[in-house]
Amino acid sequence: MNSKFKKNLLEEVIEIARTASKSIMAIYEKDFAIELKNDGSPLTKADESSHHIIQEGLTNLKPHLPVLSEESPEKEVRDRRNWKSYWLVDPLDGTKEFVKRNGEFTVNIALIEGNRATLGVVLAPALQIEYSGSIELGAWRQYKNQDKIKINTSLVHDRPIRIVGSRSHTDTALDKHIKTLGDYQLKKIGSSIKTCYIADGQADLYPRFGPTSEWDTAAAQAILESAGGSMIDLFDQPLRYNTKDDFLNPNFIAFGNPHLSWLQSFIKNSGKKIETEAFKNVEKLKALRVTHQDLDQAISRLKNDPDLDQITLKRLKKRKLLVKDMIARLESDLIPDINA
């Protein structure tokens, strides 16, 4: 996709997000019922309405790409591991904030190409803020009735460090480790707005040491990277998508200034003399992760083989478990206290 095509595509996705946002606000302004999913998280008619609008809108775009939404039925995304490019959607990120009526919820739409989030739109309908970005083009923010402006992360590092964290999810590891960073300000916010605040220079750092899903981060990561920032796991690797069977992200750190060693700061302050040995293990961890991913893909291909070889499949699964165990042990050695 060339730059002109990407720019037009980005505008089309913004319009889809706006339409979905209008449907969300129509429900937000009235009384609404709350259901619980199997994992205990809330679900409202706004989630479902936004999902259907975005699904239909993205399906009509060219090129035609599959859509993976938080609300997608399993049968629609069963073969998603074979997708090279697709749309990744959270139709209502921050349903807890929606239920609390504090306005901190968003519509998230991301384009995934080759496991990377390359285009993203995050729209906060109640706050009337739009963020958008493309790796090739840059990132923008628009408030209601104001012109769209190009945004960049802040490269100025003055004290205090401006940290953002989750409003609805307790993160004891975050509370523990930010105290080691010196003078800081912590602002708790819901949904993908946290990462977008780093993208437009309002915040410096967002460490997340708790569960998130791929649809929670993809759109905001695309915007953050388009604005000059980064979102990495605890082994200095950028977050990637559709590389495994589940949708869970690893623990990660999002930041605006790529020239500062945020990750090393957390490792150094973990309370043990592990730094030298830890960084020696990073390359080993990278190799093991590649091996684990290759095994995962081989198992997926074998499952779809009409001449299924059960013995080979069993061996691959056993090897995958062994590699996973090796990764877990090395991770524990690298940052032993990060989730203590």
C-alpha positions in Angstrom: 0.0 0.0 0.0 1.4 3.4 -1.0 1.2 6.5 1.2 -1.7 8.1 -0.7 -3.7 4.9 -0.4 -2.9 4.6 3.3 -4.0 8.2 3.9 -7.3 7.5 2.2 -7.7 4.3 4.1 -7.0 6.0 7.4 -9.7 8.6 6.7 -12.2 5.8 5.9 -11.4 4.0 9.1 -11.9 7.2 11.1 -15.3 7.6 9.6 -16.2 4.0 10.6 -15.0 4.7 14.1 -17.1 7.9 14.2 -20.2 6.0 13.2 -19.6 3.3 15.8 -19.0 6.1 18.4 -22.4 7.6 17.7 -24.1 4.3 18.3 -22.2 3.9 21.6 -23.2 7.4 22.8 -26.9 6.8 21.9 -26.8 3.9 24.4 -24.5 5.7 26.9 -26.9 8.5 27.4 -29.7 6.2 28.4 -30.2 3.3 30.9 -28.6 0.1 29.7 -28.4 -3.5 30.7 -25.1 -5.1 31.7 -24.3 -8.8 31.0 -21.2 -10.7 32.1 -19.0 -12.7 29.7 -17.5 -16.0 30.6 -14.4 -14.3 31.9 -16.4 -12.1 34.2 -15.9 -8.9 32.2 -19.0 -6.7 31.4 -20.8 -6.6 28.1 -23.4 -4.1 27.0 -25.5 -3.4 23.9 -23.0 -0.7 23.1 -20.2 -3.3 22.6 -22.4 -5.3 20.3 -23.7 -2.3 18.3 -20.2 -0.9 17.8 -18.9 -4.4 16.8 -21.5 -4.8 14.0 -21.1 -1.3 12.6 -17.3 -1.7 12.5 -17.5 -5.2 11.1 -19.7 -4.1 8.3 -17.7 -1.0 7.6 -14.3 -2.7 7.4 -15.7 -5.5 5.3 -16.7 -3.0 2.7 -13.3 -1.5 2.4 -10.7 -2.3 -0.3 -8.6 -4.4 -0.1 -11.0 -6.8 1.5 -9.4 -8.1 4.7 -10.7 -10.3 7.5 -11.8 -8.7 10.8 -10.9 -9.9 14.3 -12.9 -8.2 17.0 -13.1 -8.8 20.7 -16.7 -9.7 20.1 -16.1 -11.9 17.0 -17.6 -15.4 17.3 -14.9 -18.1 17.4 -16.0 -19.7 14.2 -15.3 -16.5 12.3 -11.7 -16.3 13.4 -10.8 -20.0 13.6 -8.2 -19.8 10.8 -6.8 -16.4 11.8 -3.3 -17.7 12.3 -3.1 -17.9 8.5 -3.9 -14.3 8.0 -1.1 -12.1 6.8 -3.1 -8.8 7.0 -6.3 -8.2 8.9 -8.2 -5.7 11.0 -7.9 -6.0 14.8 -10.8 -4.3 16.7 -11.9 -3.5 20.2 -15.4 -2.0 19.5 -15.6 -0.7 23.1 -12.3 -0.6 25.0 -12.9 0.2 28.7 -16.4 -1.2 29.2 -15.9 -0.8 32.9 -15.4 2.9 32.4 -18.5 3.0 30.2 -20.5 1.4 33.0 -19.1 3.8 35.5 -19.9 6.7 33.1 -16.6 8.4 33.5 -16.1 8.9 29.8 -12.7 7.0 29.6 -13.6 4.5 26.9 -12.6 4.2 23.3 -13.2 2.6 19.9 -10.0 0.9 18.7 -9.3 -0.1 15.1 -5.9 -1.3 13.9 -4.5 -2.7 10.7 -2.1 -5.6 11.2 0.4 -6.3 8.5 3.0 -9.0 9.0 2.2 -9.3 12.7 2.8 -5.5 13.2 0.2 -2.8 13.9 0.8 -0.4 11.1 -2.3 1.9 11.2 -4.5 2.8 14.1 -7.5 4.8 15.1 -8.5 5.4 18.7 -11.6 7.5 19.3 -12.9 8.5 22.7 -16.6 9.5 22.0 -17.5 10.9 25.4 -14.4 13.0 25.6 -14.7 13.9 21.9 -11.0 13.1 21.1 -9.7 11.3 18.1 -6.3 9.9 17.6 -5.0 8.3 14.4 -1.8 7.3 12.9 0.1 5.3 10.2 3.7 4.2 10.4 4.3 5.7 6.9 2.5 8.9 7.5 2.7 10.0 11.2 0.1 10.5 13.9 -2.6 13.1 14.6 -5.0 14.2 17.3 -8.3 16.1 16.9 -10.6 17.6 19.5 -14.2 18.3 18.7 -14.7 21.4 16.4 -10.9 21.9 16.2 -8.4 21.3 13.4 -6.5 18.0 13.3 -2.9 18.5 14.4 0.1 16.3 13.9 1.5 14.9 17.2 4.8 13.6 18.4 6.0 12.1 21.6 7.9 14.2 24.1 11.7 13.9 23.9 12.3 16.3 26.8 12.9 14.4 30.0 12.3 16.6 33.0 11.3 15.6 36.4 8.8 14.5 37.5 8.4 11.5 35.1 4.8 11.5 33.9 3.4 8.0 34.3 0.0 6.7 33.3 -1.6 3.5 34.7 -4.9 1.7 34.5 -7.8 3.1 36.4 -9.8 -0.2 36.9 -7.0 -2.8 37.2 -4.9 -2.9 40.3 -1.2 -3.3 39.4 0.9 -4.0 42.5 4.0 -4.6 40.4 3.6 -1.1 38.9 3.1 0.5 42.3 6.3 -1.2 43.6 8.6 -0.4 40.7 7.7 3.2 39.8 8.8 4.2 43.3 12.3 3.3 42.3 12.3 5.7 39.4 12.6 8.8 41.5 10.3 11.9 41.2 7.2 11.0 39.3 3.5 11.8 38.8 1.0 8.9 38.3 -2.2 9.5 36.5 -4.7 6.6 36.3 -6.8 6.5 33.1 -9.1 4.0 31.4 -8.7 2.3 28.0 -6.2 3.1 25.2 -6.2 6.8 26.1 -3.2 6.1 28.3 -1.0 5.2 25.3 -2.3 8.0 23.2 -1.3 10.5 26.0 2.2 9.3 25.4 1.8 9.7 21.7 0.9 13.4 22.0 3.5 14.2 24.6 1.2 14.5 27.6 2.8 11.5 29.3 6.2 9.8 29.3 5.7 6.2 30.4 3.1 3.4 30.7 4.4 0.2 32.3 1.8 -2.6 32.2 2.5 -5.7 34.4 -0.9 -7.3 34.1 -3.1 -9.0 31.6 -4.1 -7.3 28.4 -5.3 -8.6 25.1 -4.1 -7.8 21.6 -7.2 -5.7 20.7 -6.5 -3.6 23.8 -3.1 -2.4 22.5 -2.8 -2.7 18.7 -4.4 0.6 17.6 -2.7 2.7 20.2 0.6 1.0 19.5 0.3 2.0 15.8 -0.4 5.6 16.8 2.4 5.6 19.4 5.0 4.3 17.0 3.8 6.7 14.3 4.4 9.5 16.7 8.0 8.4 17.5 7.4 6.2 20.6 7.7 2.5 21.4 5.8 -0.4 23.1 8.1 -3.3 24.0 7.9 -6.4 26.2 10.3 -7.0 29.1 12.9 -8.5 26.7 13.2 -5.4 24.6 11.0 -6.7 21.7 8.2 -4.7 20.2 4.7 -6.1 20.7 3.6 -8.2 17.8 0.2 -9.7 16.8 -1.2 -13.1 15.7 2.0 -15.0 16.6 0.4 -17.5 19.0 -2.8 -19.4 19.7 -4.1 -17.0 22.4 -4.7 -13.3 22.4 -2.9 -12.3 25.6 -0.1 -9.7 25.5 3.1 -10.1 27.5 3.9 -7.5 30.2 5.1 -4.4 28.4 6.4 -0.8 28.7 5.1 2.0 26.4 7.2 5.2 26.3 7.7 8.3 24.3 11.5 8.9 24.3 13.2 5.9 22.6 16.6 7.3 23.6 16.1 6.6 27.3 16.7 3.1 28.8 13.3 2.6 30.5 13.6 -1.2 30.4 17.1 -1.2 32.0 15.8 1.1 34.7 13.2 -1.5 35.7 15.7 -4.3 35.6 18.4 -2.5 37.6 15.8 -1.6 40.2 14.4 -5.2 40.5 16.3 -5.6 43.8 18.9 -8.2 42.8 22.3 -8.2 41.2 21.2 -9.8 38.0 21.9 -7.3 35.3 25.1 -8.9 33.7 23.7 -12.4 33.7 20.3 -11.2 32.6 21.4 -9.5 29.5 23.5 -12.5 28.6 20.3 -14.5 28.5 18.4 -12.1 26.3 19.7 -13.6 23.0 18.9 -17.0 24.3 15.4 -16.0 25.1 14.9 -14.4 21.7 16.0 -17.7 20.0 13.7 -19.8 22.2 10.8 -17.5 21.4 11.4 -17.9 17.7 11.6 -21.7 18.2 8.3 -21.6 20.2 6.6 -19.6 17.4 7.9 -22.0 14.7 6.6 -25.0 16.6 3.3 -23.3 17.2 2.9 -22.6 13.4 4.0 -26.2 12.6 1.3 -27.6 14.9 -1.3 -25.4 13.4 -0.4 -26.5 9.9 -0.4 -30.1 10.9 -3.9 -29.8 12.5 -5.2 -28.7 9.1 -3.5 -31.6 7.2 -6.0 -34.1 6.0 -3.4 -36.8 6.4 -2.9 -36.0 10.1 0.1 -37.7 11.7 -0.8 -38.1 15.3 2.7 -39.3 16.4 4.4 -36.2 14.8 1.8 -33.9 16.3 2.3 -35.4 19.7 6.1 -35.0 19.5 5.8 -31.3 18.4 3.4 -30.6 21.2 5.8 -32.1 23.7 8.7 -30.1 22.4 6.6 -26.9 22.4 5.9 -27.5 26.2 9.6 -28.1 26.9 10.5 -24.8 25.1 7.8 -23.0 26.9 9.1 -24.2 30.2 12.7 -23.1 29.3 11.4 -19.6 28.4 9.5 -19.4 31.7 12.5 -20.3 33.7 14.8 -17.8 31.9 12.1 -15.1 32.2 12.0 -15.7 35.9 15.7 -15.4 36.2 15.8 -12.2 34.1 13.3 -10.2 36.1 12.6 -12.2 39.2 10.6 -9.6 41.2 8.7 -7.9 38.4 5.4 -9.5 39.4 6.1 -10.0 43.1 
